[in-house]
Every structure is written in structure tokens, then in C-alpha cells.
Amino acid sequence: MDINITTDQVIVWLVIGAFAGFIVGLIFKGKKKGFGFSTNLIIGLIGAVIGGFIFDLFNIRSGMGQLILSFDDLIAAIAGSFILLIILAIVRR
């Protein structure tokens, strides 16, 4: 399996991850900044991976391999971020 990741793709993933982390942070924390930029970005990026895996598992179209800021990718990243934070909340209890 040959994987070629371009700088443009990384930038798109960072933008989607930061935005998804920001949205989820606002919902979970209820503050203007959520968890803070760095944590929002990390949550969003990990969430994008989780959400992308789940979307692929259920054959839901996602453009994470393309250079597009798509609504599907954002929804996948937000869903994955929610799942990540729910799992972390359960583990912390």
C-alpha cells in the first residue's frame, strides 16, 4: 500500500481537525474557546481519524484523501471527537 500525503492534505486535515475540536470543545466545555487551541486541534485530529474509520466502516462517503474541505469530513471529525471525549470521560470515572 503506497501512501503519498501532500502538504496540502495535511493543511486541510489540520483545518478540519481544529474546527471539529473547537465545535466539540464548545459543546463539552461551554466556554468561548472550548479546551484551548492545542487541545481542540489534538481532539479534532484524533476525532477525524476515528470518524473517518467509522464512516469507512459504514461506507459513508468521506473525502479525507482529497484536498477538499467537505461537510462529510467535518461531520466525521466531529462525530469521532465526540466518541473520543465520551470514551475519555468513561475511562476517567
KEMI-829273 format. One record per residue (C-alpha): x, y, z; chain; residue number from 1. Coordinates in steps of 0.2 Angstrom, whole numbers. Example, Ala and Ser with C-alpha at 12.3 -4.5 7.8 and 13.67 -1.06 7.14 Angstrom:
<drenvexs>
+-------+-------+-------+---+-----+
|    xx |    yy |    zz | c |   k |
+-------+-------+-------+---+-----+
|    62 |   -22 |    39 | A |   1 |
|    68 |    -5 |    36 | A |   2 |
+-------+-------+-------+---+-----+
</drenvexs>
This chain:
<drenvexs>
+-------+-------+-------+---+-----+
|    xx |    yy |    zz | c |   k |
+-------+-------+-------+---+-----+
|     0 |     0 |     0 | A |   1 |
|     8 |    16 |    -6 | A |   2 |
|     3 |    32 |     4 | A |   3 |
|     8 |    49 |    -3 | A |   4 |
|     2 |    63 |     9 | A |   5 |
|     5 |    80 |     2 | A |   6 |
|     7 |    96 |    12 | A |   7 |
|    -9 |   102 |     6 | A |   8 |
|   -18 |    87 |    13 | A |   9 |
|   -10 |    90 |    30 | A |  10 |
|   -16 |   108 |    30 | A |  11 |
|   -34 |   103 |    26 | A |  12 |
|   -33 |    90 |    40 | A |  13 |
|   -27 |   102 |    52 | A |  14 |
|   -41 |   115 |    47 | A |  15 |
|   -54 |   101 |    49 | A |  16 |
|   -47 |    95 |    65 | A |  17 |
|   -45 |   112 |    73 | A |  18 |
|   -63 |   117 |    68 | A |  19 |
|   -70 |   100 |    74 | A |  20 |
|   -61 |   101 |    90 | A |  21 |
|   -67 |   119 |    93 | A |  22 |
|   -85 |   114 |    90 | A |  23 |
|   -84 |    99 |   101 | A |  24 |
|   -75 |   109 |   114 | A |  25 |
|   -88 |   122 |   114 | A |  26 |
|  -102 |   109 |   117 | A |  27 |
|   -92 |   100 |   131 | A |  28 |
|   -85 |   114 |   140 | A |  29 |
|   -97 |   128 |   136 | A |  30 |
|   -84 |   142 |   135 | A |  31 |
|   -79 |   153 |   121 | A |  32 |
|   -63 |   143 |   117 | A |  33 |
|   -68 |   126 |   122 | A |  34 |
|   -52 |   117 |   128 | A |  35 |
|   -40 |   129 |   120 | A |  36 |
|   -32 |   129 |   103 | A |  37 |
|   -19 |   115 |   105 | A |  38 |
|   -31 |   103 |   114 | A |  39 |
|   -45 |   107 |   102 | A |  40 |
|   -33 |   103 |    87 | A |  41 |
|   -27 |    86 |    95 | A |  42 |
|   -45 |    81 |    99 | A |  43 |
|   -51 |    86 |    82 | A |  44 |
|   -37 |    77 |    73 | A |  45 |
|   -39 |    61 |    83 | A |  46 |
|   -58 |    63 |    81 | A |  47 |
|   -56 |    64 |    62 | A |  48 |
|   -46 |    48 |    62 | A |  49 |
|   -59 |    39 |    72 | A |  50 |
|   -74 |    47 |    62 | A |  51 |
|   -65 |    43 |    46 | A |  52 |
|   -63 |    25 |    51 | A |  53 |
|   -82 |    24 |    57 | A |  54 |
|   -88 |    32 |    41 | A |  55 |
|   -77 |    20 |    30 | A |  56 |
|   -84 |     5 |    40 | A |  57 |
|  -102 |    10 |    36 | A |  58 |
|   -97 |    15 |    18 | A |  59 |
|  -102 |    33 |    21 | A |  60 |
|   -93 |    44 |     8 | A |  61 |
|   -78 |    55 |    15 | A |  62 |
|   -66 |    65 |     5 | A |  63 |
|   -51 |    64 |    18 | A |  64 |
|   -39 |    58 |     4 | A |  65 |
|   -44 |    74 |    -6 | A |  66 |
|   -40 |    92 |    -5 | A |  67 |
|   -57 |    97 |    -1 | A |  68 |
|   -65 |   105 |    15 | A |  69 |
|   -81 |    94 |    14 | A |  70 |
|   -95 |    94 |    26 | A |  71 |
|   -94 |    75 |    26 | A |  72 |
|   -76 |    76 |    33 | A |  73 |
|   -81 |    89 |    46 | A |  74 |
|   -96 |    78 |    52 | A |  75 |
|   -84 |    63 |    53 | A |  76 |
|   -72 |    73 |    63 | A |  77 |
|   -85 |    80 |    75 | A |  78 |
|   -93 |    63 |    77 | A |  79 |
|   -76 |    55 |    80 | A |  80 |
|   -71 |    69 |    93 | A |  81 |
|   -87 |    66 |   102 | A |  82 |
|   -83 |    47 |   103 | A |  83 |
|   -66 |    51 |   109 | A |  84 |
|   -72 |    63 |   123 | A |  85 |
|   -85 |    51 |   128 | A |  86 |
|   -73 |    36 |   130 | A |  87 |
|   -61 |    48 |   139 | A |  88 |
|   -75 |    53 |   151 | A |  89 |
|   -79 |    35 |   154 | A |  90 |
|   -61 |    30 |   157 | A |  91 |
|   -58 |    44 |   170 | A |  92 |
|   -73 |    38 |   180 | A |  93 |
+-------+-------+-------+---+-----+
</drenvexs>
